[in-house]
Amino acid sequence: MKKIVLAFAVLFSLAACSKQEKYASADEMVEKALQEVKLITSEELEALMNGEEIYTLIDVRQPEEHYPGFIPGSINIPRGSLEFNIADSAFWDNVGLYMPLPEEKIVVYDQKGKRGILAAKTLQMLGYSNIYALKDGYKKWELTFPDIYEKNLEKMNGGGHEAPKSGGGC
């Protein structure tokens, strides 16, 4: 009898542990992640960039989004490959940066904020403990600090931050 009760308890425990949350939409998934993800504002990020604290800034947008304009000092690791590259020393050696340790500050951002929040949650799940997502993403940064951005002209495919052309005329 004790064996049957023990077996039932083990099966019940396994069933409870394997139950995954299901979300009605990506927005619901983002809202759930926000319960555990810390946000950083554009102003706070700018202060961090001008301070002495060591941090890693990761742009999780796709390369075609990154190259037309990005926050100075950021490394582009698209969200789809973040899990594979974050702890890959060969990746970090290839880009000439130190691989962030799990306790070091990491700030992630995307275009509008939602992918950044999900990327931050993913990094937390991988054991990184000092993760921040840029509130409202690159668009908010761009509006707050329109003169503080970089672009990679060699890899640009149009769009982004082109200087206005002189129109002249009346």
Secondary structure as UniProt FT lines:
FT   HELIX           2..18
FT   HELIX           26..33
FT   TURN            34..36
FT   STRAND          38..40
FT   HELIX           42..49
FT   STRAND          55..59
FT   HELIX           63..66
FT   TURN            67..68
FT   TURN            72..73
FT   STRAND          75..76
FT   HELIX           79..85
FT   TURN            86..87
FT   HELIX           89..95
FT   TURN            102..103
FT   STRAND          105..109
FT   HELIX           114..125
FT   TURN            126..127
FT   STRAND          131..134
FT   TURN            135..136
FT   HELIX           137..144
FT   TURN            146..147
FT   TURN            153..155
//
